[in-house]
Amino acid sequence: MPAVERSVTIKIRETAWLATFQDLGRQNSEALGVPCGGAADQHSAAVANILVGNDRTATLLELMGGRFTFTTSKPVLIAVTGAPADVTVNGSKVSMWEPVCVPAKGQVVIANARGGMRNYLAFSGTLAADLFMGSAAPEARMGFPQQIVAGQHLELRSSYTGFEHPYLTQPLFRLPVPVPSFEHPLWTIDITEGPETDAALGIRELLSSREYTVTAKSNHVGLRLDGPVVHPEGLGEIVSHGVPIGAFEIPHGDELIILGRYRTLTAGYPIVAFATKASLPMLGQARPGQRMTFRWVSHEQAVADHHEAQRLLGVLEERVKSLFSAIDLPHHSRQVPAKAAA
């Protein structure tokens, strides 16, 4: 018999600089002119959900900087991923990138993020959130900001009732979690050729040998990088065309733009490279001042790296499912619009 779900109230005490509902983005929306959006760091968001027994596409919270604090009316199982941060439960430090048991009335603080831009907070169960085109992901340009504020009460539907284990003080379950490294001050991002690579003479050597710095003009649409560029020659006027996530554009000014998940869907700037899918999560964590360089890889290598990243997530999903079933922890997920859940 399926476990009975119950309602849990999550009271937000303090918010980060920006806290929003989030998921992995909209499906089939771009054919209608709406960006897919979704978590900038798709890997961290997916892992957070997997670690609490949710489907990787479930609604969770995306936190940017500052201090985020909440209390819960009942026990909850959470996971915090993304940039390194200090996470405490009732004042005691807990680990990121693993399931964490929070008792009823427990207070959780996530603060001092460093080395990256975003943290992801997942709860076992289903967060009630409004949906736009089937997704909780924000789309502020269309009046769907999804911002969370201090004093707000979130509703969670969950069958988690608490968990006691003699080894709970040890690293919980030693799951095979693929944790990215944020330690190196200079990130290396893998890239492949774009349609205008050959027209920008010397761009291959330039991108692979020089450093670039993320500027404060970056936002959810794309990263703007300060560094040397080569403007393509002999192209004439480029007809507006579709642009994928991770496209490297060189506009008329001397800067490099890397488009993110909230980019416009068409543009007329030359595209000299693409970030590989496996590199996109790190780009989603890049903050102003972050230095990076680029490494050219073949399309075959880019595909292989993406498949390996997905394989590791699949391994983690299977391990969590097996473990949670063995110790009778809930393993479920479904999206419920906030108005329907109220």
Secondary structure, DSSP 8 states (H G I E B T S, - for coil): -----EEEEEEEEEEEEEEEEE-S--SS-GGGT------SSHHHHHHHHHHTT--TTS-EEEEEEEEEEEEESS-EEEEEEES--EEEETTEE--SSS-EEE-TT-EEEEE---SSS-EEEEESSEEB---BTTB-S-BGGGTB--B--TT-EEEEEE-------TTTTSSSTT----------SEEEEEEEE-TTTTTSTTHHHHHHHS-EEE-TT--SSEEEEES------S--S---EE--TTEEE--SSS-EEEE-TT--SEE-S-EEEEE-GGGHHHHTT--TT-EEEEEE--HHHHHHHHHHHHHHHHHHHHHHHHHHHHTT-------B-HHHH-
